[in-house]
């Protein structure tokens, strides 16, 4: 059976041509920092598809006519947007693909309880964006004795942990937490009032340090599972109380 | 899957913003980029050009259907290892355990789909992952099918308790039913996958597993284990077709045991291939490595029920992709506009639209295929009837569907499939950490879009070539002279180019749901 020769020829031609095309398409431009204005009006986003290239450091400058939660799926980054106030939404476009954006408008007086009180999201400490290598410090105050303070990086919620503040004084006065690309280590630290905690961003991309649980973890803080989609999936169980609307996509093209 | 989506322009323009659950392919979120125009055109060009190259080169090919094989059971050592109960029994136990776990987590676990083992396992690991494994490597389902295993154990136990009697009623399976029962069950499964809105809910998955278990064990009880597996167990039948493409086959060399078999499984060349019943009973058996796709070109009689299954599989694969394109979203919007958005949560206009897709796509495929079969029949001056043309060439279209299927699902498998790592540690979503993997976070950059495009288009062109080759093989075997072989192949080539282009076109569409 003389299948071999032509099949081989076909495959060789095919592979070589594809390789050429692939190589040609790899016009090597460098990743850049991008500011992209995004408007959400009448529950529609413009532009509807945000196009960036792999590696770009993207800041979406979001303006919405209605407050709500802006959620970039799969990257699993979420931000609370207040009506008519420009909000920066930062992410590094590491993964190529087409990712859904949903918006969950939050009506008047409908804010999730606990989220904006003192112990909640960002209520205790909140860093600016930390470039790789940068650090952020916070000193535990005396009234926090006996509390557990969760923290995370808003730009990558997988980086999170707990600060457990003991009541009794001992002699620990400084503790270091390291952000890597995978996790915050140590995940849990025991400190006492007066301890200075220093976070060092040793991951490859900018991060933040913010107290409280990431919005996705509020329901179940065991982490691990990518929870960005369960809000939609679990719609029935919540019986329509959440109205999450698909408003557009981010397309990350390979570079 | 039940992502929320808005039905775009028409409805939004009317001022009412609607939120609809959408669900292509059961469960999971798609993230792949559309294949760029350049890749599409090159892929299309290659499909056409290679087809003609092929035709001009292969005129001399012979119709001989033998091929090189390597028997993995050839040595005493390998036979002892590969058939050893020490190896196989734990695998079987594990498989039955997994079925139990799907049912248990479905009913008792967390109701959020992503925090529960069953949706990710059933829709992504088992259905997508195992289909691809079977199509490429071999029919592992014949080994791990939990219902087959359970019934086998029950029969063995019954033999001990009541020696000399058989657990099954062993009613004669009416030959005219063919594989229609399996086909009907597979249509239902397809509908659940592509149109039913609740297919991702753990408790629903558990119920489906229970109902299907009852049907399958009941079928085995009435007609006998192998009779039902061959005709009524949808997945054995479907995976059986897929595994023909794979690099392995089982074969019984001396056919002394075949008459004991409940069905005469020998093909027109007198070979007994992929008959698991004979394989189990025979001592003179082979587990062969073989070239890809060659199992789709066997010399055997293809009946109408098998033709229907093949067409259904071809159409289903395409519809699963097509239902995520903007074109289909427009159709859904049209149906919504026509019938209103009323209806219950399960039976609403959106489900109606997708149900129409699940039914109309196979019918449309069948009509188109019949049309091309008719052209083939005309081109050979009626030497072979239209329907017979359709039957004998059906299998040869499978490689295109399979290549498209892999291109279509690979991202889902590689990204969402990772969910199984944390879920394995905490199947019920109750805070366990059995394997210590619960904190695993998904690597969403695991496959680069450029590699994916290359792979997708490359696979489809390769699938197309294999399809052309298989059709050619069948033609040579069927027609008396070379001129007819060639003439018959022009309509078939056209059809294959069209099918390949449609597959590529879908990959070039942005996914909207």
Interface residues (C-beta under 8 A of the other chain):
Chain A: X1 X2 X3 X5 X6 X7 X9 X10 X11 X13 X14 X15 X17 X18 X21 X22 X25 X26 X43 X44 X49 X54 X73 X74 X75 X94 X95 X96 X97 X98 X99 X100 X102 X158 X182 X183 X220 X222 X223 X224 X225 X226 X227 X229 X230 X232 X233 X234 X235 X236 X237 X243 X244 X245 X246 X247 X249 X251 X252 X253 X254
Chain B: X1 X2 X3 X4 X5 X6 X12 X17 X19 X21 X29 X30 X31 X32 X33 X34 X36 X38 X39 X42 X46 X50 X53 X54 X57 X58 X60 X61 X62 X64 X67 X111 X112 X113 X114 X115 X200 X201 X345 X411 X415 X419 X422 X423 X426 X431 X438 X439 X440 X441 X442 X444 X445 X448 X449 X450 X454 X457 X458 X461 X462 X465 X469 X510 X511
